[in-house]
Amino acid sequence: MNNFLFENKTKVYFGKGGVKESLGCLLKHYGDTVMLAYGGGSIKRNGVYEEVVGILNAAGKRIVEFPGIMPNPTYAKVQEGAKIRAATLTALAAVRPAINRS
């Protein structure tokens, strides 16, 4: 194997109101097109989808949706996302609803 450097610059924001407080400010640092990656649709039922799309639209971003992300996605699903990403994307917003464990 050749020597290489791997750097993973992923930020994960947790907590109530995290999307509203952080997403708008973060978008200023990226280009015009955002991939919105999410799972089976529970974010549409609980209002998170509308909140995120509203923030992205208010920031003037073009949204490319990538729904159907399953836990431990298959190689084929990852490659599907990579093809979309390679097209013109400048940012990725992966959204997962909160799990209520009370």
Backbone as CSV, one residue per row, in Angstrom:
resi,resn,N_x,N_y,N_z,CA_x,CA_y,CA_z,C_x,C_y,C_z
1,MET,0.841,-1.172,0.000,0.000,0.000,0.000,0.888,1.237,0.000
2,ASN,0.475,2.230,-0.751,1.187,3.505,-0.760,0.852,4.310,0.484
3,ASN,1.775,5.140,0.910,1.502,6.046,2.018,0.488,7.090,1.579
4,PHE,-0.350,7.524,2.489,-1.320,8.557,2.169,-1.770,9.255,3.446
5,LEU,-2.402,10.370,3.271,-2.969,11.134,4.370,-4.473,11.162,4.199
6,PHE,-5.205,10.824,5.233,-6.661,10.875,5.217,-7.109,11.884,6.258
7,GLU,-7.918,12.828,5.850,-8.440,13.836,6.771,-9.953,13.857,6.634
8,ASN,-10.647,13.721,7.730,-12.102,13.682,7.726,-12.626,14.937,8.408
9,LYS,-13.053,15.899,7.621,-13.505,17.183,8.162,-15.024,17.210,8.316
10,THR,-15.552,16.246,9.016,-16.993,16.173,9.227,-17.346,16.843,10.546
11,LYS,-18.330,17.718,10.503,-18.847,18.335,11.720,-20.261,17.821,11.930
12,VAL,-20.569,17.454,13.155,-21.892,16.964,13.499,-22.439,17.864,14.591
13,TYR,-23.602,18.446,14.335,-24.236,19.346,15.295,-25.385,18.619,15.966
14,PHE,-25.383,18.629,17.303,-26.415,17.973,18.087,-27.177,19.015,18.891
15,GLY,-28.386,18.666,19.271,-29.138,19.487,20.203,-30.328,20.190,19.585
16,LYS,-31.219,20.578,20.459,-32.434,21.267,20.057,-32.087,22.615,19.436
17,GLY,-32.672,22.899,18.288,-32.445,24.174,17.618,-31.133,24.252,16.859
18,GLY,-30.396,23.144,16.779,-29.088,23.151,16.128,-29.139,23.524,14.659
19,VAL,-30.167,23.066,13.960,-30.286,23.381,12.528,-30.504,24.869,12.351
20,LYS,-31.457,25.409,13.064,-31.801,26.829,12.928,-30.628,27.726,13.308
21,GLU,-29.908,27.361,14.361,-28.821,28.201,14.854,-27.552,28.109,14.014
22,SER,-27.278,26.961,13.420,-25.974,26.748,12.787,-25.967,26.709,11.269
23,LEU,-26.992,26.139,10.653,-26.941,25.875,9.220,-26.790,27.147,8.384
24,GLY,-27.555,28.169,8.674,-27.474,29.409,7.899,-26.082,30.013,7.884
25,CYS,-25.426,30.016,9.031,-24.064,30.571,9.120,-23.054,29.712,8.370
26,LEU,-23.217,28.406,8.431,-22.284,27.502,7.760,-22.361,27.627,6.244
27,LEU,-23.536,27.900,5.721,-23.735,27.937,4.273,-22.945,29.044,3.591
28,LYS,-22.585,30.067,4.324,-21.830,31.183,3.752,-20.462,30.749,3.245
29,HIS,-19.959,29.644,3.754,-18.608,29.184,3.431,-18.557,28.230,2.236
30,TYR,-19.717,27.960,1.640,-19.780,26.978,0.560,-20.435,27.586,-0.666
31,GLY,-20.391,26.847,-1.759,-20.933,27.316,-3.032,-22.447,27.292,-3.094
32,ASP,-22.961,27.278,-4.307,-24.387,27.470,-4.539,-25.228,26.204,-4.517
33,THR,-24.623,25.022,-4.594,-25.380,23.788,-4.717,-25.112,22.878,-3.532
34,VAL,-26.198,22.400,-2.907,-26.101,21.564,-1.715,-26.839,20.254,-1.957
35,MET,-26.180,19.129,-1.656,-26.867,17.841,-1.679,-27.541,17.654,-0.325
36,LEU,-28.837,17.421,-0.338,-29.591,17.141,0.879,-29.811,15.638,0.941
37,ALA,-29.048,14.960,1.787,-29.107,13.501,1.916,-29.907,13.139,3.156
38,TYR,-30.864,12.232,2.981,-31.683,11.807,4.107,-32.197,10.397,3.866
39,GLY,-32.832,9.825,4.884,-33.266,8.431,4.830,-34.620,8.209,4.193
40,GLY,-35.458,7.511,4.928,-36.722,7.049,4.375,-37.867,8.029,4.382
41,GLY,-37.684,9.194,4.896,-38.744,10.177,4.826,-39.303,10.648,6.152
42,SER,-38.800,10.141,7.275,-39.334,10.601,8.562,-39.058,12.084,8.778
43,ILE,-38.020,12.627,8.133,-37.756,14.061,8.283,-38.846,14.887,7.609
44,LYS,-39.566,14.287,6.663,-40.686,15.000,6.043,-41.907,14.962,6.957
45,ARG,-42.071,13.885,7.693,-43.217,13.761,8.599,-43.058,14.608,9.863
46,ASN,-41.825,14.816,10.327,-41.644,15.531,11.594,-41.270,17.007,11.439
47,GLY,-41.211,17.508,10.189,-40.984,18.928,9.976,-39.539,19.345,9.768
48,VAL,-38.598,18.432,9.962,-37.184,18.778,9.801,-36.876,19.120,8.345
49,TYR,-37.466,18.381,7.421,-37.240,18.623,5.991,-37.609,20.054,5.620
50,GLU,-38.810,20.487,6.006,-39.251,21.843,5.684,-38.344,22.888,6.297
51,GLU,-37.873,22.626,7.517,-36.987,23.572,8.194,-35.659,23.710,7.435
52,VAL,-35.066,22.583,7.075,-33.775,22.608,6.383,-33.917,23.218,4.996
53,VAL,-34.932,22.809,4.245,-35.147,23.344,2.899,-35.414,24.846,2.963
54,GLY,-36.157,25.293,3.958,-36.407,26.721,4.127,-35.129,27.513,4.349
55,ILE,-34.234,26.979,5.165,-32.955,27.645,5.432,-32.098,27.661,4.169
56,LEU,-32.060,26.538,3.454,-31.277,26.468,2.217,-31.822,27.438,1.165
57,ASN,-33.136,27.487,1.021,-33.749,28.412,0.058,-33.488,29.868,0.436
58,ALA,-33.605,30.179,1.726,-33.368,31.549,2.181,-31.923,31.983,1.916
59,ALA,-31.017,31.009,1.901,-29.602,31.310,1.629,-29.313,31.320,0.131
60,GLY,-30.335,31.079,-0.685,-30.151,31.100,-2.135,-29.440,29.882,-2.702
61,LYS,-29.525,28.770,-1.999,-28.837,27.556,-2.449,-29.731,26.734,-3.372
62,ARG,-29.094,26.086,-4.340,-29.779,25.114,-5.185,-29.669,23.774,-4.475
63,ILE,-30.777,23.051,-4.358,-30.820,21.805,-3.603,-30.899,20.621,-4.560
64,VAL,-30.002,19.652,-4.358,-30.059,18.378,-5.060,-30.360,17.330,-3.994
65,GLU,-31.531,16.699,-4.080,-31.928,15.737,-3.052,-31.363,14.352,-3.334
66,PHE,-30.994,13.669,-2.250,-30.518,12.287,-2.312,-31.208,11.518,-1.189
67,PRO,-32.469,11.111,-1.409,-33.224,10.393,-0.387,-32.905,8.898,-0.384
68,GLY,-33.401,8.210,0.640,-33.288,6.760,0.691,-31.990,6.236,1.254
69,ILE,-31.271,7.053,2.019,-30.027,6.594,2.642,-30.394,5.678,3.808
70,MET,-29.953,4.446,3.739,-30.250,3.486,4.793,-29.093,3.404,5.779
71,PRO,-29.352,2.908,7.005,-28.237,2.687,7.919,-27.241,1.723,7.275
72,ASN,-25.981,1.975,7.446,-24.937,1.158,6.821,-25.224,0.981,5.333
73,PRO,-25.182,2.082,4.585,-25.564,2.018,3.163,-24.679,1.063,2.362
74,THR,-25.267,0.515,1.328,-24.546,-0.399,0.454,-23.509,0.365,-0.362
75,TYR,-22.568,-0.369,-0.913,-21.559,0.239,-1.768,-22.228,0.929,-2.956
76,ALA,-23.245,0.281,-3.516,-23.954,0.855,-4.664,-24.608,2.186,-4.301
77,LYS,-25.176,2.295,-3.103,-25.811,3.547,-2.681,-24.772,4.644,-2.501
78,VAL,-23.640,4.300,-1.930,-22.561,5.278,-1.755,-22.068,5.760,-3.120
79,GLN,-21.910,4.843,-4.056,-21.469,5.217,-5.396,-22.496,6.101,-6.100
80,GLU,-23.771,5.837,-5.867,-24.831,6.683,-6.424,-24.687,8.119,-5.925
81,GLY,-24.460,8.271,-4.633,-24.241,9.599,-4.064,-22.985,10.251,-4.590
82,ALA,-21.938,9.459,-4.781,-20.676,10.001,-5.295,-20.847,10.540,-6.714
83,LYS,-21.645,9.868,-7.516,-21.898,10.346,-8.884,-22.635,11.681,-8.859
84,ILE,-23.604,11.800,-7.978,-24.333,13.063,-7.850,-23.383,14.146,-7.378
85,ARG,-22.576,13.836,-6.390,-21.634,14.792,-5.807,-20.642,15.285,-6.857
86,ALA,-20.199,14.398,-7.708,-19.199,14.754,-8.711,-19.751,15.722,-9.752
87,ALA,-21.063,15.772,-9.899,-21.675,16.611,-10.928,-21.369,18.085,-10.719
88,THR,-21.826,18.667,-9.623,-21.619,20.103,-9.423,-21.724,20.537,-7.972
89,LEU,-21.768,19.627,-7.058,-22.043,20.000,-5.666,-20.863,20.683,-5.000
90,THR,-21.207,21.575,-4.082,-20.185,22.259,-3.291,-20.365,22.031,-1.800
91,ALA,-21.490,21.410,-1.409,-21.727,21.136,0.008,-22.682,19.960,0.150
92,LEU,-22.641,19.306,1.298,-23.515,18.181,1.608,-24.167,18.433,2.953
93,ALA,-25.485,18.327,3.003,-26.218,18.423,4.261,-26.920,17.091,4.473
94,ALA,-26.381,16.259,5.338,-26.992,14.975,5.666,-27.842,15.183,6.907
95,VAL,-29.114,14.807,6.832,-30.042,15.105,7.916,-30.626,13.804,8.461
96,ARG,-30.619,13.708,9.774,-31.219,12.563,10.452,-32.071,13.103,11.591
97,PRO,-33.317,12.645,11.702,-34.166,13.159,12.781,-33.663,12.694,14.138
98,ALA,-34.023,13.445,15.145,-33.651,13.092,16.508,-34.383,11.830,16.922
99,ILE,-33.740,11.031,17.758,-34.361,9.833,18.288,-34.799,10.140,19.709
100,ASN,-36.082,9.979,19.963,-36.611,10.252,21.293,-36.457,8.995,22.124
101,ARG,-35.603,9.046,23.117,-35.341,7.875,23.962,-35.945,8.028,25.354
102,SER,-36.985,8.849,25.473,-37.570,9.041,26.811,-38.576,7.968,27.140
